[in-house]
């Protein structure tokens, strides 16, 4: 078997591996169902130890110079780049995405660490002119305190990197509860931070039963910040727990991104962009283009061209040469795809390609295109989070905007047009936290990433991502 990584908890500067008598769980390869490794769970006592360590370390880390903090983050990023080949294999084994996508994600994770390392040196306050002579108003920023952060399985390096890098750069200590299904990538990040000289207690990594871990960590008085990426349903529960504090929260929840393709779009470029982007990570992307609304003059042509592209996609193990789309991350996602397809067929939709499991082993599902559906179909009302592309026509700009805003989620949206009027309509009237015009590239280390409505609140990335871990203090000095 291709080498995986050594798993463990990371508490107060030490790694704790699975041993006899400890509660643990297997980590499975989504391409074949085989067991990659055994993941230890943290005990209640170990979670208490992690919180106490984070509180102790915060007293020192908050006063560590931004220059020193920056150096540690940069060294960690350099170590990850040196280990890139092994890291990509680890991610593909546990999550399923092709090696090329794994390399892209790890590169992005390194860039996040590097960007936060530099931006953390530029967290400035300001002086506000006073109304009277001899009085000074100073606006300062201070780290909010120890943070508990929770990340999902679909981007097992990028999402932990966002939360760890921003929190550490701002002067906070961070306890990361990463996904039990894709733990190896998070282990590698904290290992790099450890090897880069991060003091004990500043970053820690725990695993366990998600509800039990979150309840204990969020309830701990020392925890002052909660950041979560995942489903809207779980996000609501965590916000309720945090409200008992009350504690600062950043919530990056579910999406259901609309795609508006206007009659004046650069057609060839649009098809190429969407045909590639939709099936990235097998559609398991919170900002994945999800609901395709195409001007009625283009709908038939667009659907036919997308179908031809999908028919040519090579589906297989992410380790196999030539694979463009790997397996879904777990069997639950395959069952969910079958539910969406069954609903589409029951509502009179046409499965133009795909719609079935692929192969007889692993969590593979064929990339799928569906036409002939109305707005009440599950594919238009719920987040699919998989490789299914539903298409429907629109006639006017007003109809397009109405279809885009027909769901409560508001994470990302996209529009393809050569008209400034249509672009402005999408920019100002589509209710999402992010909008891409003629592009799907809306996530970079230097730009804010977040949603509105049922997609949550707050941003990661950009200066906003650091500000989420900072308190504002006014000092009036006479």
Backbone torsions as a table, in degrees:
resi	resn	phi	psi	omega
1	UNK	NA	142.8	174.4
2	UNK	-61.2	137.2	-173.6
3	UNK	-62.9	131.9	172.1
4	UNK	-95.8	-160.1	179.5
5	UNK	-113.0	165.3	176.3
6	UNK	-85.2	121.3	-175.1
7	UNK	-90.5	156.3	175.8
8	UNK	179.1	164.0	168.5
9	UNK	-78.3	162.2	174.8
10	UNK	-136.0	104.8	-173.7
11	UNK	-129.7	125.3	176.4
12	UNK	51.2	42.8	173.0
13	UNK	86.1	7.4	179.1
14	UNK	-132.6	146.7	176.4
15	UNK	-89.9	139.6	-178.8
16	UNK	-125.4	112.2	-177.5
17	UNK	-91.8	168.3	178.6
18	UNK	-66.0	142.4	175.2
19	UNK	-145.4	170.6	-176.7
20	UNK	-63.7	133.6	178.9
21	UNK	94.6	-15.3	178.4
22	UNK	-87.7	140.3	174.0
23	UNK	-63.8	131.2	-178.5
24	UNK	-150.6	176.1	177.5
25	UNK	-148.7	153.5	179.4
26	UNK	-78.1	147.5	171.4
27	UNK	-104.1	124.2	-170.6
28	UNK	-104.2	147.4	173.2
29	UNK	-83.2	115.3	-176.8
30	UNK	-67.9	-13.6	-179.8
31	UNK	-80.6	-24.5	-177.3
32	UNK	-142.8	-3.9	179.4
33	UNK	81.3	-0.4	-179.6
34	UNK	-73.1	158.3	179.8
35	UNK	-85.6	125.7	-180.0
36	UNK	-87.7	-40.7	-176.3
37	UNK	-169.7	174.8	176.7
38	UNK	-111.1	129.9	-175.3
39	UNK	-104.0	122.5	177.9
40	UNK	-75.7	147.6	173.2
41	UNK	-99.2	146.6	175.8
42	UNK	-78.3	140.9	173.4
43	UNK	-80.7	167.9	176.6
44	UNK	-60.9	-38.0	179.4
45	UNK	-65.3	-37.7	179.1
46	UNK	-69.5	-35.2	175.1
47	UNK	-65.0	-40.5	175.7
48	UNK	-61.7	-40.4	178.1
49	UNK	-63.0	-40.4	179.9
50	UNK	-63.0	-42.7	179.1
51	UNK	-64.3	-44.7	179.5
52	UNK	-62.9	-39.9	178.6
53	UNK	-65.7	-39.7	178.8
54	UNK	-63.7	-39.2	179.7
55	UNK	-67.2	-43.1	178.8
56	UNK	-63.5	-45.6	-176.7
57	UNK	-66.9	-30.6	-178.1
58	UNK	-61.8	-37.3	-178.8
59	UNK	-58.3	-33.8	178.9
60	UNK	-89.8	-43.2	-173.3
61	UNK	-64.6	-35.6	-178.5
62	UNK	-64.7	-25.8	179.8
63	UNK	-100.3	-1.0	173.9
64	UNK	-67.6	137.9	-175.0
65	UNK	-63.1	145.0	175.2
66	UNK	-55.0	-31.8	178.9
67	UNK	-65.2	-43.0	179.3
68	UNK	-68.0	-42.5	177.5
69	UNK	-60.8	-40.9	179.6
70	UNK	-60.4	-42.6	-178.4
71	UNK	-61.8	-39.3	179.2
72	UNK	-66.1	-44.4	179.4
73	UNK	-63.4	-40.5	179.5
74	UNK	-66.3	-40.2	177.8
75	UNK	-64.8	-39.0	178.0
76	UNK	-62.3	-42.9	178.5
77	UNK	-62.3	-40.8	179.4
78	UNK	-63.5	-39.6	177.9
79	UNK	-64.6	-41.1	177.9
80	UNK	-62.7	-39.8	178.5
81	UNK	-64.7	-38.2	177.7
82	UNK	-64.2	-31.1	-175.8
83	UNK	-97.4	14.2	-167.7
84	UNK	-53.5	-48.6	-175.5
85	UNK	-58.4	-46.2	-179.4
86	UNK	-67.0	-38.0	179.8
87	UNK	-63.3	-41.1	-179.6
88	UNK	-63.6	-41.0	178.0
89	UNK	-63.2	-44.0	178.6
90	UNK	-57.9	-46.7	-178.4
91	UNK	-64.6	-44.2	-179.0
92	UNK	-64.3	-39.6	178.8
93	UNK	-62.0	-42.6	-173.5
94	UNK	-89.2	-27.6	-175.2
95	UNK	-110.2	-28.7	174.4
96	UNK	104.7	-19.9	-175.2
97	UNK	-64.5	150.3	179.3
98	UNK	-58.5	154.7	-177.4
99	UNK	-56.5	-37.8	-179.9
100	UNK	-62.7	-39.7	177.6
101	UNK	-69.6	-38.1	177.3
102	UNK	-60.9	-41.4	178.9
103	UNK	-64.1	-41.4	177.5
104	UNK	-61.4	-40.9	179.8
105	UNK	-67.5	-44.2	179.6
106	UNK	-64.2	-37.9	176.7
107	UNK	-61.3	-43.8	178.3
108	UNK	-62.4	-41.4	179.3
109	UNK	-61.7	-42.3	177.0
110	UNK	-62.3	-42.5	179.9
111	UNK	-64.0	-34.1	176.9
112	UNK	-64.2	-46.4	177.9
113	UNK	-59.3	-43.6	-179.1
114	UNK	-66.8	-41.6	-178.8
115	UNK	-66.6	-44.5	179.0
116	UNK	-66.1	-33.4	177.1
117	UNK	-58.6	-39.9	-179.6
118	UNK	-81.8	-42.8	-177.4
119	UNK	-68.3	-28.9	177.1
120	UNK	-62.7	-21.2	176.4
121	UNK	-81.6	-4.6	-175.2
122	UNK	-122.1	28.8	175.7
123	UNK	-86.1	94.9	-172.8
124	UNK	-101.9	157.7	167.6
125	UNK	-97.7	-156.9	177.3
126	UNK	-157.8	163.2	175.4
127	UNK	-109.1	128.3	179.0
128	UNK	-104.0	122.2	178.9
129	UNK	-56.2	132.8	-176.7
130	UNK	-88.6	170.0	-179.4
131	UNK	-87.8	-11.1	-178.0
132	UNK	-139.2	148.5	-178.8
133	UNK	-65.5	138.4	177.7
134	UNK	90.0	-0.4	177.6
135	UNK	-114.4	129.9	179.3
136	UNK	-116.6	139.4	173.9
137	UNK	-114.0	117.7	178.6
138	UNK	-113.1	130.7	175.5
139	UNK	-106.1	116.0	-177.5
140	UNK	-110.5	157.6	172.2
141	UNK	-120.3	138.6	-178.7
142	UNK	-135.7	145.0	178.4
143	UNK	-61.9	138.7	-173.2
144	UNK	-69.4	-30.2	-179.6
145	UNK	134.6	-171.8	178.3
146	UNK	-58.3	138.0	-177.1
147	UNK	-119.7	143.0	170.7
148	UNK	-109.0	123.1	-175.2
149	UNK	-126.1	146.1	-172.4
150	UNK	-131.6	129.3	-174.3
151	UNK	-127.9	153.2	-176.1
152	UNK	-94.5	-173.2	-173.2
153	UNK	-93.2	-13.3	-169.8
154	UNK	-77.4	-32.2	174.2
155	UNK	-127.5	82.1	-168.3
156	UNK	-74.3	-8.9	174.8
157	UNK	-111.1	-46.1	-175.2
158	UNK	-60.8	-47.7	-174.9
159	UNK	-68.9	-46.0	173.4
160	UNK	-59.7	-38.4	179.8
161	UNK	-61.4	-41.2	179.1
162	UNK	-57.1	-48.2	-173.9
163	UNK	-75.2	-42.8	179.9
164	UNK	-65.3	-47.5	-175.4
165	UNK	-64.3	-45.3	-178.5
166	UNK	-66.0	-45.6	-179.8
167	UNK	-62.0	-48.0	-179.3
168	UNK	-65.1	-41.0	179.9
169	UNK	-63.7	-32.7	-179.8
170	UNK	-79.0	-10.9	-179.9
171	UNK	100.7	9.9	176.9
172	UNK	-90.5	156.8	166.5
173	UNK	-97.0	151.6	-168.5
174	UNK	-134.9	130.1	169.2
175	UNK	-106.5	117.9	-178.3
176	UNK	-100.1	125.1	168.0
177	UNK	-107.2	98.7	-178.8
178	UNK	-89.3	173.3	-178.2
179	UNK	-67.3	135.2	176.3
180	UNK	-70.9	-17.5	-179.4
181	UNK	-84.1	-24.6	180.0
182	UNK	-134.7	63.5	-172.3
183	UNK	-82.3	-23.5	-170.5
184	UNK	-61.2	-38.0	-178.6
185	UNK	-66.0	-41.2	177.8
186	UNK	-65.4	-39.5	176.9
187	UNK	-58.6	-41.7	-178.9
188	UNK	-66.2	-34.4	178.7
189	UNK	-67.4	-47.6	-179.0
190	UNK	-69.3	-29.1	175.5
191	UNK	-64.0	-40.8	177.8
192	UNK	-65.6	-40.6	176.9
193	UNK	-63.2	-41.8	177.4
194	UNK	-60.2	-49.1	-178.8
195	UNK	-67.0	-23.9	179.2
196	UNK	-80.7	-4.9	176.7
197	UNK	99.2	16.8	177.8
198	UNK	-64.4	128.5	-179.5
199	UNK	-60.8	150.6	-179.9
200	UNK	-57.5	139.9	177.2
201	UNK	89.3	-13.2	-177.6
202	UNK	-75.5	-39.9	173.6
203	UNK	-131.7	131.1	-179.6
204	UNK	-135.5	157.5	-175.5
205	UNK	-134.0	126.2	-179.6
206	UNK	-131.7	156.1	176.1
207	UNK	-137.2	161.6	178.0
208	UNK	164.1	-162.8	174.1
209	UNK	-69.9	117.4	-169.7
210	UNK	-51.9	-46.3	-176.8
211	UNK	-65.1	-37.5	-179.2
212	UNK	-70.1	-41.7	179.7
213	UNK	-65.6	-46.1	-177.5
214	UNK	-64.6	-41.6	-179.6
215	UNK	-62.0	-42.0	-178.1
216	UNK	-71.8	-44.1	-178.1
217	UNK	-66.3	-47.2	-175.5
218	UNK	-67.4	-31.2	179.9
219	UNK	-75.0	-17.5	-177.0
220	UNK	-65.1	125.9	-178.1
221	UNK	-57.3	-30.0	-177.6
222	UNK	-69.9	-24.0	-179.8
223	UNK	-76.4	124.2	-176.3
224	UNK	-116.5	-5.3	-177.9
225	UNK	-143.4	138.8	177.7
226	UNK	-127.8	129.1	175.9
227	UNK	-129.3	131.8	-175.2
228	UNK	-136.9	136.9	169.3
229	UNK	-122.3	123.7	-177.9
230	UNK	165.8	-153.9	-173.6
231	UNK	-74.6	155.9	178.0
232	UNK	-63.6	-39.0	-178.5
233	UNK	-61.3	-46.8	178.7
234	UNK	-68.7	-38.5	179.0
235	UNK	-58.0	-40.3	178.5
236	UNK	-60.5	-43.7	-178.7
237	UNK	-64.0	-41.6	-179.3
238	UNK	-68.8	-35.3	177.2
239	UNK	-63.9	-37.7	177.4
240	UNK	-63.9	-41.9	178.3
241	UNK	-63.9	-42.9	-178.4
242	UNK	-67.0	-31.0	-178.4
243	UNK	-65.1	-22.5	178.0
244	UNK	-67.2	-21.2	-176.0
245	UNK	-64.1	-62.9	-13.1
246	UNK	-74.7	150.1	-175.3
247	UNK	-128.6	146.2	178.7
248	UNK	-61.7	140.4	179.6
249	UNK	-133.1	146.1	165.7
250	UNK	-125.2	125.2	-175.8
251	UNK	-125.2	112.2	174.7
252	UNK	-108.3	99.7	-168.5
253	UNK	-106.6	-160.2	-172.5
254	UNK	-64.7	159.6	176.5
255	UNK	-129.4	174.0	174.9
256	UNK	-162.6	65.4	-163.5
257	UNK	-65.8	126.0	172.9
258	UNK	-79.4	149.3	173.8
259	UNK	-125.7	118.6	179.9
260	UNK	-106.0	117.6	-179.7
261	UNK	-112.2	104.7	-175.7
262	UNK	-83.3	162.8	-176.1
263	UNK	-62.7	-26.4	-176.8
264	UNK	-96.2	14.8	179.0
265	UNK	-65.4	152.8	169.8
266	UNK	-70.4	96.2	-164.1
267	UNK	-60.6	-53.1	-175.3
268	UNK	-61.4	-42.9	178.9
269	UNK	-64.3	-39.2	-179.3
270	UNK	-63.9	-47.9	179.9
271	UNK	-60.8	-44.8	-179.1
272	UNK	-62.2	-44.5	-179.0
273	UNK	-62.7	-46.8	-174.8
274	UNK	-76.4	-36.7	-179.8
275	UNK	-64.6	-31.0	177.8
276	UNK	-82.5	-46.9	-172.4
277	UNK	-71.3	-32.8	-176.6
278	UNK	-61.3	-37.3	-172.7
279	UNK	-99.5	11.3	172.4
280	UNK	-62.0	134.4	-177.6
281	UNK	53.0	35.1	-180.0
282	UNK	54.6	32.7	179.2
283	UNK	76.8	2.7	-177.0
284	UNK	-87.7	62.8	-175.9
285	UNK	-134.9	129.2	-175.9
286	UNK	-63.7	-27.3	179.1
287	UNK	-103.5	16.1	178.8
288	UNK	-60.2	137.8	172.6
289	UNK	-57.9	124.1	-168.4
290	UNK	-118.5	-46.3	-175.4
291	UNK	-115.1	109.6	-172.5
292	UNK	-96.8	115.0	177.7
293	UNK	-114.8	117.4	-170.4
294	UNK	-118.6	136.5	178.6
295	UNK	-55.9	141.2	-173.0
296	UNK	-58.2	-24.3	179.3
297	UNK	-74.6	-16.2	-177.0
298	UNK	-114.5	-9.8	-166.7
299	UNK	-58.2	-45.3	-177.3
300	UNK	-67.7	-45.4	179.6
301	UNK	-62.8	-45.8	-179.1
302	UNK	-61.2	-45.8	-178.7
303	UNK	-61.6	-45.7	179.3
304	UNK	-60.7	-41.7	-178.1
305	UNK	-69.9	-38.6	177.2
306	UNK	-64.8	-41.2	178.7
307	UNK	-60.1	-43.8	178.9
308	UNK	-60.8	-39.6	178.6
309	UNK	-65.3	-44.9	-177.6
310	UNK	-63.6	-38.9	179.6
311	UNK	-61.8	-24.7	-178.5
312	UNK	-91.5	-7.1	-178.5
313	UNK	-67.6	135.5	177.4
314	UNK	-96.8	118.1	-178.6
315	UNK	-104.5	132.1	179.3
316	UNK	179.4	-175.2	178.1
317	UNK	-53.9	139.1	178.8
318	UNK	-63.2	-18.4	177.9
319	UNK	-84.9	-14.2	-176.0
320	UNK	-79.8	137.0	178.6
321	UNK	-63.3	133.8	177.9
322	UNK	91.5	-10.9	179.3
323	UNK	-67.3	128.7	178.6
324	UNK	-100.5	-31.6	178.7
325	UNK	-133.4	127.7	-180.0
326	UNK	-92.3	-165.6	179.3
327	UNK	-74.7	163.2	166.7
328	UNK	-69.2	159.1	-169.6
329	UNK	-70.5	-25.8	-178.3
330	UNK	-157.2	168.6	-176.6
331	UNK	-67.1	-25.8	178.6
332	UNK	-61.2	-36.8	-179.6
333	UNK	-68.9	-36.4	177.2
334	UNK	-63.1	-44.7	178.7
335	UNK	-62.6	-37.2	177.8
336	UNK	-64.7	-40.4	178.5
337	UNK	-61.8	-40.3	179.0
338	UNK	-64.7	-33.9	177.6
339	UNK	-67.5	-42.4	178.5
340	UNK	-64.6	-40.4	179.7
341	UNK	-66.7	-43.2	179.2
342	UNK	-60.9	-41.4	178.2
343	UNK	-64.6	-42.1	179.5
344	UNK	-60.8	-44.4	179.9
345	UNK	-66.4	-38.5	179.5
346	UNK	-65.3	-25.1	-178.8
347	UNK	-97.2	11.7	175.2
348	UNK	87.2	11.1	178.1
349	UNK	-71.8	159.3	179.0
350	UNK	-110.5	123.3	175.7
351	UNK	-82.8	103.7	-174.5
352	UNK	-77.6	-29.7	176.8
353	UNK	-161.7	149.1	177.7
354	UNK	78.9	-141.7	178.5
355	UNK	89.8	3.2	-175.5
356	UNK	-135.2	163.3	169.8
357	UNK	-62.3	157.7	-179.2
358	UNK	-119.5	122.2	179.4
359	UNK	77.8	-176.3	-177.0
360	UNK	-119.4	15.5	177.4
361	UNK	-148.8	150.1	179.1
362	UNK	78.6	-178.2	-174.2
363	UNK	-102.9	50.5	-177.2
364	UNK	-89.6	139.1	175.0
365	UNK	-136.8	135.6	-175.9
366	UNK	-68.8	136.6	173.5
367	UNK	-57.6	138.3	-164.8
368	UNK	-131.9	142.5	173.1
369	UNK	-124.9	131.7	-177.7
370	UNK	-126.4	134.1	175.7
371	UNK	-127.2	170.5	174.9
372	UNK	80.2	22.0	-178.6
373	UNK	-105.2	154.7	174.2
374	UNK	-100.9	176.1	-173.1
375	UNK	-66.9	-19.3	-178.9
376	UNK	-87.0	-1.2	176.0
377	UNK	-65.7	150.1	-179.4
378	UNK	-57.0	-36.5	-178.1
379	UNK	-64.7	-19.0	177.2
380	UNK	-104.8	-12.9	-176.0
381	UNK	-111.4	-22.9	179.1
382	UNK	-122.2	153.3	177.0
383	UNK	-70.2	122.6	-178.9
384	UNK	-77.2	-46.2	179.9
385	UNK	56.4	49.5	-179.6
386	UNK	-168.8	-176.4	-171.3
387	UNK	-86.2	51.0	178.0
388	UNK	-120.2	128.2	-176.6
389	UNK	-116.4	105.5	176.8
390	UNK	-93.9	138.3	180.0
391	UNK	-123.0	142.1	176.7
392	UNK	-147.8	152.2	-176.8
393	UNK	-88.7	159.6	166.5
394	UNK	-138.2	158.6	-176.8
395	UNK	-108.6	-34.7	-174.6
396	UNK	-130.1	165.6	177.1
397	UNK	-62.2	-41.5	-179.7
398	UNK	-59.4	-43.3	179.1
399	UNK	-65.2	-40.2	179.7
400	UNK	-61.9	-45.8	180.0
401	UNK	-64.6	-40.9	179.2
402	UNK	-62.3	-42.2	178.1
403	UNK	-65.5	-40.1	179.7
404	UNK	-61.8	-38.1	-175.1
405	UNK	-94.4	15.6	-174.6
406	UNK	-79.9	-2.9	178.5
407	UNK	-118.8	162.0	-177.6
408	UNK	-81.8	-20.7	178.5
409	UNK	-71.7	147.7	-179.2
410	UNK	-149.9	61.3	-179.4
411	UNK	-90.6	-67.1	-178.4
412	UNK	-130.6	156.5	173.4
413	UNK	-148.8	158.5	-176.1
414	UNK	-138.6	148.1	175.2
415	UNK	-141.4	141.1	179.0
416	UNK	-123.4	116.2	-174.4
417	UNK	-163.8	156.8	172.1
418	UNK	-107.4	7.1	-177.4
419	UNK	-100.1	129.2	177.4
420	UNK	-64.6	-33.8	179.4
421	UNK	-65.4	-45.3	178.3
422	UNK	-66.4	-39.7	178.1
423	UNK	-61.2	-42.8	179.7
424	UNK	-67.4	-35.5	177.0
425	UNK	-61.3	-43.1	179.1
426	UNK	-68.4	-42.7	-178.4
427	UNK	-59.6	-43.5	-170.1
428	UNK	-100.7	-17.5	-172.5
429	UNK	-116.3	-17.1	174.2
430	UNK	-79.2	123.1	-173.2
431	UNK	-86.6	84.7	177.5
432	UNK	-143.5	162.6	176.8
433	UNK	-78.5	-19.7	-179.8
434	UNK	-141.4	142.1	177.3
435	UNK	-134.5	129.4	173.8
436	UNK	-106.0	126.1	177.9
437	UNK	-106.4	112.6	-178.6
438	UNK	62.8	24.0	178.2
439	UNK	-158.7	154.7	171.1
440	UNK	-103.8	0.4	-174.4
441	UNK	-83.4	85.3	-177.7
442	UNK	-118.2	6.5	-177.7
443	UNK	-125.3	110.2	174.4
444	UNK	-137.7	160.7	-179.8
445	UNK	-59.4	-30.2	-172.9
446	UNK	-93.3	0.9	-178.7
447	UNK	-117.4	149.2	-179.5
448	UNK	-70.7	144.6	-178.0
449	UNK	-130.8	113.4	-179.9
450	UNK	179.6	170.4	-174.1
451	UNK	-127.6	-174.9	178.5
452	UNK	-131.3	172.4	179.2
453	UNK	61.7	-137.4	-178.8
454	UNK	-74.2	0.5	173.9
455	UNK	-88.9	3.8	171.7
456	UNK	104.4	-159.0	-177.3
457	UNK	-153.1	157.9	-177.8
458	UNK	83.8	167.8	-178.2
459	UNK	-131.7	149.8	166.6
460	UNK	-113.0	159.2	-176.3
461	UNK	81.1	157.5	-180.0
462	UNK	63.8	-174.4	177.8
463	UNK	-63.8	-27.9	178.6
464	UNK	-62.1	-34.3	179.6
465	UNK	-64.9	-36.5	175.5
466	UNK	-74.4	-39.4	-179.2
467	UNK	-61.1	-25.9	179.1
468	UNK	-64.4	-19.3	-180.0
469	UNK	-107.7	16.0	-177.1
470	UNK	-124.5	140.8	170.1
471	UNK	-97.4	151.6	176.2
472	UNK	-103.0	131.0	179.9
473	UNK	-126.4	131.0	173.8
474	UNK	-97.4	130.4	173.4
475	UNK	-117.4	118.9	174.2
476	UNK	-104.0	120.6	-170.9
477	UNK	-120.4	122.4	179.6
478	UNK	-115.0	NA	NA
